């Protein structure tokens, strides 16, 4: 009895899971960087309206 097919299948599953882990991590990093850039752009574009009673520094 040969276990060659089982070993090949196990390595194939390992390679697929390893590849998926790499790709999903890269996609998550890209998504979070985009969110941070959009948040920074919104924050930079936001002007705080000053009331006439507010003192300036």
N, C-alpha and C positions, 0 to 999 in steps of 0.2 A: 504494500500500500504506500503510495507516494503522497506526501503532503505539499507538493509543489504548488498546486492550484490554490490551496489555502494560504500559503505564504505569499504568493503573488497577489492574491486578493487583499491580504492584510496590509501589504506595502502600498497597494493602490489606494486603499481607504485612508491610510496614514498620509499619503501624499495629497489626496483631495482635501482632507481636514486641515492639513498644514497650509495648503494654498488658500483655502477659504479663510482661515484665521488671519493670514497676512493681508489678503484683499479687504476683508471686512474692517480690519484695524486701520488700514490706509483710508478707506472711505469714511470712517468715523472721524479720523483726524481732519480730513478735508472738510467735512460737514461742520465740525466744531470751530475750525478756523474761519470758515465763512460766516458762521453765526457771530463770532467775536468781532469780525470786521464790520458786519452790518450793525451790530450793537454800538461799536465805536463811532461809526458814521452817524447813526441816529443821535448819539450823545453829543457829537461835535456839532451837528446841525441844529441842535436844540438851543434856542436862546431863551434865557430866563427873563420874562417880563418884569421890569422893576416898577414898583409902585412909587408914586410921587413922594410918599412919606419915608421911603427906605433911604438910609444913609449909605453913601459910597465910601469905599476905603481909599 
